[in-house]
Amino acid sequence: MATEILKASDARKNLFKLMDKAERLRHRYMLTRNGTPQAVLMSAEEYEEWVETLEVMADEGLMKGIKEGLEDFKKGRVHTHEEVFGRPLRAKR
């Protein structure tokens, strides 16, 4: 999803409409003042997702584990759910 650039004064006139689009459609808006980016408007849910991603990326141990897991997957070092837990994975209903 692309980020739409808006003047802050235009965003102020349509704030509730923009907030609704950010929440329902995950639109993002870069708000400018005198042509300079000043702030971003996005849904609170998307913001929390971004923060969580940044926290994961900042955790060296977690990132090392993710990289090792991806390398294992690429090299075929994987196990089925049944092999690990002794029973097949049931589909969600």
N, C-alpha and C positions, 0 to 999 in steps of 0.2 A: 504494500500500500504506500503510495507516494504521500509526501507531506505537502500540504497546501500552504503557500506563503500568503499571509494577510497582514495588512496594516492593523496595528493595535486598535486604532480608532474604529475601523470597520468591524473588527471582532467584538468590540464593546457594544456596537449597535445590534449585533446578532448573537450575543453570548449564549443564550439559552438554546438557540437552534444549533449552534456549533457544539455545545456540550452534549446535546441529544445525539448528533451525528457521531461524535467521538465515542459515546457509550454504545450506541446500537450498531454502528457500522465500522467502528474502529478507525475512524478518520483521525488524522493528526494535523495540527495546524502550527506553523512557525509564525509567531507574532513579531512584527517589526515595529521599530520606532525610528523615524527618519531614515528608513531603508536599512537599518541595522537589526539583525535578529536579537530579540530580547528574552523571549520565553517560548515554551511549547505547550500547547493544549492537547491532551490525550485523555483517554478514559483512565479512571483510577485503577481499573483492573489491569490494563496494559502497563501502566506505570509500575504496579506491584510486580508484574512479570519481569520487567526490565531490571528492577532492583534485585529480584531473586537471581536472575541470570548474572548480574554483576557480582553478587555475593558468591555464587558458585565459582565464577571465573577467578575471584580473588583468593579462593581457598586452594593453596598449592597441593595439598594432599588429595583433595577431591578431584582436582584436574588431573593429577598423576593417575589416579584410579580410573578415570574416564578414558584417558589415553591408552592405558594398559588394556582396558576392556575392548576398545576399538581395535587395537592391534591383535588381541586374541581372536576377535571376530573375523578380521581379515585373513588370519592364518588358519581359520577353521577350528580353533580351539573353543568349541561351544558344546553345550549339553542341552537336551530337551527338558522341558518342565517335568516330564515323567521320570527321566533319569535323576534329576535333582531331588524331587519330592516324592517319588514312588507312586505317583498317580498322574493321569493325563489332566491337562488344563481343561476345565469346563468352560464352555461359551457362556457369556453373560446373556441374560434374558431381558 
